[in-house]
């Protein structure tokens, strides 16, 4: 019984894993990154990113989110890096559905594919 369930699980999960490592490497080479953090760590300016990360109180985060300055990053989300600011350790990114570029710390992004909360690795269609 347990072996039968294992075989059925492997067969049913097989099609979900259709992307090859080459596809992910290609995305990373084109400037795409996967988010590694959960929180309002993408902001319109570098100064706001420093503010929300240096004083991570609920009041600070709520104020920045309410006035439209901070956006939530969710682990596994695919973003495109527009530019890197090596002096500050930040990257300007484009996040799906948001029309303006945002800033976040480069350490919050990875070139390694990372599954989202549903276990799916985000990629371009």
Phi, psi and omega in degrees: 000314181293322179293320178298318178294322179296315180297316179296319179296316181296317181293318183287330179275345181305310181296335180290342182253054186271341182282137179268165178298329179298322179296320180290321178297322178297319178297316180296321178294330180274005175099008179273146180221156175258139181283141181248352185244165177235112178157178183279064188253016173241123185229166181290330180230159178296323180298320179292325177297315178299320182295313184288333180270332180277333179232072188280046176281158179299323181295317179296312180298316181297317180299315181292324179290317181296323181272008174078017181268334183241144179234145180283135170260139181239130181306136179093352179287139179269127178232162177247129179278125179272314178204155176249139173248093185296331181296322181259348182075026181244160177231142172269127186233160170248126183248131183310130178087351179253127189279340181251153177292149180236161178249145173206165177289138180299330180293346178274004183236151179220151176274350179275134178302134183229126181289149177279190183295342177265001180084013181257135178271119182291136177207165177287146180286000000 
